[in-house]
C-alpha cells in the first residue's frame, strides 16, 4: 500500500500498522491534512481527521466515489485541507474515529468497509481520481447467481467461529437483537437470524476476489463449521458470468 500525506509519498509498501503510526504523528503535531492510501489495484482511500472524527472517501474508479456518512444531525460544513487545497465537506461525512479505523483496516485487508462505516455517493476532493495517476474505468463485470457446494476455507471457519462466540456472548442480553438480515457484521460475514423458532441464520460471505457466498443454515451448522467438523457448504454464489461459461 502506498501512503501519501497530501501529495508527498511517505511509504510505498506500508501495512496498517505503518499507516497508524504515520497518522498518529500527524494528529500529535496538530495538523489535519489529508492522507491518501493507494492499493496495488489502484483503488484509493482519502483519510482526514477533524477534531475527534474522521472523514473517509473511497475511489474505486473515476466515476465510482463514495464518502463516509455518520449520524450527525448538523447541516453544517467543515473545512479541511485536501490533496492540494482547502475543501469543504458536510459535518455528517465525519464519523467516529473508532469505526473509521476499523474501516481503514478493512481497506488494507481488502475486506468490505461498509461493515464498519456507512457510505454515500460522492467525494469532497475529486483530485483523488487523478492523483497519483488518472484512474481508468474498469469494464463492468456481469455476475450471475449459481448454486454450488464449496470447501470451507480457514478464513470462513475463523469468521464463523467469531460469529458463534458473539451469539453466545449476547445470549443473555435482553437488549440484543440479531433478528434482521444485517444484524451481525463480523470480518467478511454479514447476516443475522431469520427464524428464531428454528434458529436459522442467513449470511453473506464476501471474498477478496469480489465473489459473494450466501448460505442459510441452522445454528448447529454454524457450530459444526467453527469446530472443524463440516468441510463443505452449500451456497448461492455470485460469480462472474464468463467464469460459468468456461
KEVO-267601 format. One record per residue (C-alpha): x negated, y, z negated. Coordinates in nm, 3 decimals. Example, Ala and Ser with C-alpha at 12.3 -4.5 7.8 and 13.67 -1.06 7.14 Angstrom:
+---------+---------+---------+
|      xx |      yy |      zz |
+---------+---------+---------+
|  -1.230 |  -0.450 |  -0.780 |
|  -1.367 |  -0.106 |  -0.714 |
+---------+---------+---------+
***
This chain:
+---------+---------+---------+
|      xx |      yy |      zz |
+---------+---------+---------+
|   0.000 |   0.000 |   0.000 |
|  -0.129 |   0.346 |   0.090 |
|  -0.069 |   0.622 |  -0.164 |
|  -0.069 |   0.990 |  -0.072 |
|  -0.039 |   1.288 |  -0.300 |
|   0.129 |   1.534 |  -0.065 |
|  -0.082 |   1.463 |   0.245 |
|  -0.402 |   1.359 |   0.069 |
|  -0.481 |   0.987 |   0.075 |
|  -0.561 |   0.867 |  -0.277 |
|  -0.576 |   0.490 |  -0.228 |
|  -0.543 |   0.274 |   0.083 |
|  -0.498 |  -0.062 |  -0.094 |
|  -0.305 |   0.022 |  -0.409 |
|  -0.089 |  -0.206 |  -0.617 |
|   0.188 |  -0.095 |  -0.851 |
|  -0.046 |  -0.055 |  -1.148 |
|  -0.274 |   0.175 |  -0.950 |
|   0.021 |   0.389 |  -0.847 |
|   0.150 |   0.408 |  -1.204 |
|  -0.188 |   0.538 |  -1.322 |
|  -0.210 |   0.799 |  -1.047 |
|   0.147 |   0.912 |  -1.106 |
|   0.096 |   0.934 |  -1.482 |
|  -0.213 |   1.150 |  -1.431 |
|  -0.003 |   1.382 |  -1.215 |
|   0.258 |   1.422 |  -1.487 |
|  -0.004 |   1.478 |  -1.756 |
|  -0.163 |   1.766 |  -1.566 |
|   0.178 |   1.932 |  -1.540 |
|   0.220 |   1.909 |  -1.163 |
|   0.534 |   1.788 |  -0.990 |
|   0.406 |   1.737 |  -0.637 |
|   0.526 |   1.456 |  -0.416 |
|   0.372 |   1.112 |  -0.378 |
|   0.425 |   0.911 |  -0.062 |
|   0.393 |   0.531 |  -0.061 |
|   0.345 |   0.366 |   0.278 |
|   0.383 |  -0.009 |   0.326 |
|   0.197 |  -0.214 |   0.586 |
|   0.526 |  -0.237 |   0.779 |
|   0.534 |   0.147 |   0.784 |
|   0.831 |   0.190 |   0.553 |
|   0.779 |   0.489 |   0.324 |
|   0.894 |   0.595 |  -0.021 |
|   0.877 |   0.954 |  -0.144 |
|   0.844 |   0.987 |  -0.523 |
|   0.893 |   1.321 |  -0.702 |
|   0.901 |   1.385 |  -1.077 |
|   1.110 |   1.669 |  -1.220 |
|   1.133 |   1.707 |  -1.595 |
|   1.222 |   1.355 |  -1.717 |
|   1.382 |   1.246 |  -1.389 |
|   1.252 |   1.111 |  -1.061 |
|   1.371 |   1.152 |  -0.703 |
|   1.318 |   0.867 |  -0.458 |
|   1.359 |   0.892 |  -0.083 |
|   1.321 |   0.580 |   0.129 |
|   1.250 |   0.585 |   0.503 |
|   1.295 |   0.256 |   0.686 |
|   1.291 |   0.418 |   1.030 |
|   1.316 |   0.760 |   1.198 |
|   1.694 |   0.756 |   1.172 |
|   1.726 |   0.546 |   0.858 |
|   1.652 |   0.754 |   0.548 |
|   1.809 |   0.739 |   0.204 |
|   1.777 |   0.939 |  -0.116 |
|   1.841 |   0.830 |  -0.474 |
|   2.176 |   0.916 |  -0.625 |
|   2.226 |   0.940 |  -1.001 |
|   2.528 |   1.010 |  -1.219 |
|   2.468 |   1.383 |  -1.265 |
|   2.789 |   1.585 |  -1.267 |
|   2.599 |   1.902 |  -1.183 |
|   2.642 |   2.070 |  -0.847 |
|   2.308 |   2.243 |  -0.894 |
|   1.994 |   2.216 |  -0.687 |
|   1.630 |   2.166 |  -0.781 |
|   1.322 |   2.293 |  -0.604 |
|   1.020 |   2.067 |  -0.562 |
|   0.704 |   2.065 |  -0.355 |
|   0.733 |   1.812 |  -0.075 |
|   0.460 |   1.680 |   0.151 |
|   0.361 |   2.026 |   0.273 |
|   0.604 |   2.289 |   0.140 |
|   0.880 |   2.363 |  -0.106 |
|   1.203 |   2.168 |  -0.063 |
|   1.538 |   2.156 |  -0.240 |
|   1.746 |   1.858 |  -0.348 |
|   2.067 |   1.804 |  -0.539 |
|   2.047 |   1.751 |  -0.914 |
|   2.218 |   1.417 |  -0.859 |
|   1.923 |   1.298 |  -0.648 |
|   1.704 |   1.287 |  -0.959 |
|   1.758 |   0.966 |  -1.153 |
|   1.645 |   0.825 |  -1.487 |
|   1.272 |   0.754 |  -1.474 |
|   1.306 |   0.405 |  -1.626 |
|   1.530 |   0.288 |  -1.341 |
|   1.324 |   0.474 |  -1.082 |
|   1.007 |   0.290 |  -1.186 |
|   1.188 |  -0.044 |  -1.155 |
|   1.290 |   0.055 |  -0.802 |
|   0.934 |   0.163 |  -0.719 |
|   0.801 |  -0.171 |  -0.843 |
|   1.059 |  -0.345 |  -0.623 |
|   0.931 |  -0.141 |  -0.325 |
|   0.579 |  -0.271 |  -0.391 |
|   0.714 |  -0.626 |  -0.414 |
|   0.934 |  -0.585 |  -0.101 |
|   1.243 |  -0.658 |  -0.308 |
|   1.580 |  -0.479 |  -0.297 |
|   1.558 |  -0.138 |  -0.464 |
|   1.934 |  -0.097 |  -0.483 |
|   1.942 |  -0.336 |  -0.779 |
|   1.796 |  -0.054 |  -0.987 |
|   1.892 |   0.275 |  -0.820 |
|   2.185 |   0.381 |  -0.602 |
|   2.108 |   0.550 |  -0.269 |
|   2.298 |   0.764 |  -0.021 |
|   2.208 |   0.859 |   0.335 |
|   1.966 |   1.143 |   0.400 |
|   1.635 |   1.278 |   0.274 |
|   1.535 |   1.614 |   0.124 |
|   1.199 |   1.604 |   0.306 |
|   1.223 |   1.498 |   0.670 |
|   0.843 |   1.503 |   0.705 |
|   0.831 |   1.153 |   0.561 |
|   0.929 |   1.012 |   0.902 |
|   0.644 |   1.198 |   1.077 |
|   0.358 |   1.163 |   0.826 |
|   0.111 |   0.997 |   0.830 |
|   0.237 |   0.887 |   1.174 |
|   0.570 |   0.921 |   1.351 |
|   0.792 |   0.626 |   1.268 |
|   0.915 |   0.414 |   1.557 |
|   1.271 |   0.286 |   1.563 |
|   1.280 |  -0.091 |   1.526 |
|   1.510 |  -0.293 |   1.750 |
|   1.833 |  -0.388 |   1.581 |
|   1.837 |  -0.748 |   1.461 |
|   2.167 |  -0.922 |   1.528 |
|   2.248 |  -1.157 |   1.242 |
|   2.485 |  -1.450 |   1.208 |
|   2.616 |  -1.648 |   0.912 |
|   2.515 |  -2.013 |   0.904 |
|   2.594 |  -2.284 |   0.651 |
|   2.276 |  -2.468 |   0.563 |
|   2.103 |  -2.668 |   0.294 |
|   1.781 |  -2.507 |   0.174 |
|   1.498 |  -2.602 |  -0.055 |
|   1.499 |  -2.423 |  -0.390 |
|   1.185 |  -2.209 |  -0.387 |
|   0.984 |  -2.141 |  -0.701 |
|   1.080 |  -1.774 |  -0.671 |
|   1.451 |  -1.860 |  -0.662 |
|   1.413 |  -2.102 |  -0.952 |
|   1.238 |  -1.837 |  -1.159 |
|   1.504 |  -1.576 |  -1.082 |
|   1.787 |  -1.816 |  -1.170 |
|   1.614 |  -1.904 |  -1.495 |
|   1.619 |  -1.533 |  -1.582 |
|   1.989 |  -1.521 |  -1.492 |
|   2.067 |  -1.814 |  -1.722 |
|   1.872 |  -1.653 |  -2.006 |
|   2.062 |  -1.328 |  -1.951 |
|   2.402 |  -1.503 |  -1.952 |
|   2.313 |  -1.687 |  -2.273 |
|   2.189 |  -1.365 |  -2.429 |
|   2.520 |  -1.182 |  -2.381 |
|   2.746 |  -1.477 |  -2.460 |
|   2.849 |  -1.335 |  -2.798 |
|   2.863 |  -0.970 |  -2.689 |
|   3.231 |  -0.863 |  -2.673 |
|   3.141 |  -0.561 |  -2.459 |
|   2.953 |  -0.758 |  -2.194 |
|   3.134 |  -0.810 |  -1.865 |
|   2.991 |  -1.032 |  -1.593 |
|   3.321 |  -1.096 |  -1.417 |
|   3.261 |  -0.899 |  -1.098 |
|   3.051 |  -0.966 |  -0.791 |
|   2.750 |  -0.747 |  -0.870 |
|   2.755 |  -0.760 |  -1.249 |
|   2.421 |  -0.941 |  -1.268 |
|   2.127 |  -0.791 |  -1.080 |
|   1.803 |  -0.966 |  -1.169 |
|   1.493 |  -0.982 |  -0.950 |
|   1.615 |  -1.077 |  -0.599 |
|   1.956 |  -1.203 |  -0.714 |
|   2.281 |  -1.011 |  -0.722 |
|   2.612 |  -1.161 |  -0.829 |
|   2.849 |  -1.241 |  -1.109 |
|   3.110 |  -1.478 |  -1.246 |
|   3.411 |  -1.501 |  -1.016 |
|   3.612 |  -1.764 |  -1.205 |
|   3.597 |  -1.752 |  -1.584 |
|   3.810 |  -2.063 |  -1.639 |
|   3.597 |  -2.288 |  -1.419 |
|   3.274 |  -2.097 |  -1.497 |
|   3.196 |  -2.037 |  -1.128 |
|   2.942 |  -1.780 |  -1.012 |
|   2.877 |  -1.618 |  -0.674 |
|   2.524 |  -1.496 |  -0.600 |
|   2.337 |  -1.341 |  -0.309 |
|   1.963 |  -1.407 |  -0.293 |
|   1.756 |  -1.157 |  -0.091 |
|   1.446 |  -1.300 |   0.076 |
|   1.139 |  -1.099 |   0.174 |
|   1.198 |  -1.168 |   0.546 |
|   1.541 |  -0.999 |   0.539 |
|   1.748 |  -1.318 |   0.518 |
|   2.020 |  -1.346 |   0.255 |
|   2.140 |  -1.671 |   0.098 |
|   2.483 |  -1.667 |  -0.062 |
|   2.596 |  -1.950 |  -0.285 |
|   2.893 |  -2.028 |  -0.509 |
|   2.816 |  -2.264 |  -0.797 |
|   2.923 |  -2.360 |  -1.147 |
|   2.708 |  -2.267 |  -1.444 |
|   2.588 |  -2.627 |  -1.477 |
|   2.432 |  -2.600 |  -1.130 |
|   2.250 |  -2.281 |  -1.229 |
|   2.107 |  -2.466 |  -1.528 |
|   2.003 |  -2.760 |  -1.309 |
|   1.817 |  -2.527 |  -1.074 |
|   1.650 |  -2.341 |  -1.361 |
|   1.539 |  -2.667 |  -1.525 |
|   1.393 |  -2.805 |  -1.202 |
|   1.645 |  -3.085 |  -1.171 |
|   1.800 |  -2.957 |  -0.848 |
|   1.567 |  -2.924 |  -0.550 |
|   1.810 |  -2.822 |  -0.272 |
|   2.112 |  -2.595 |  -0.248 |
|   2.398 |  -2.539 |  -0.003 |
|   2.411 |  -2.174 |   0.104 |
|   2.577 |  -1.943 |   0.352 |
|   2.274 |  -1.779 |   0.512 |
|   2.249 |  -1.451 |   0.701 |
|   1.976 |  -1.511 |   0.962 |
|   1.870 |  -1.356 |   1.296 |
|   2.085 |  -1.485 |   1.581 |
|   1.783 |  -1.560 |   1.800 |
|   1.644 |  -1.794 |   1.534 |
|   1.956 |  -2.009 |   1.562 |
|   1.925 |  -2.026 |   1.941 |
|   1.587 |  -2.199 |   1.931 |
+---------+---------+---------+
***
